[in-house]
Amino acid sequence: MLSNVGIPGLIIILVITLIIFGPKKLPEIGSAFGKTLSEFKRSTNELLEDDDQEAPEPKK
């Protein structure tokens, strides 16, 4: 779905976001989004590492 969004679509989304939240709130929103994304990546990596540690090696 998001693969169809090009540069014009991103510009429209940015303009709408500026209208709704205003320029003063954008850095706060960006920071919160970045923190959320990094926490999600960290949690995902921890889950993958836990699965690798728990899975026994296959016998040949």
Helices and strands as residue ranges (DSSP letters): G 2-4, H 7-21, H 26-54
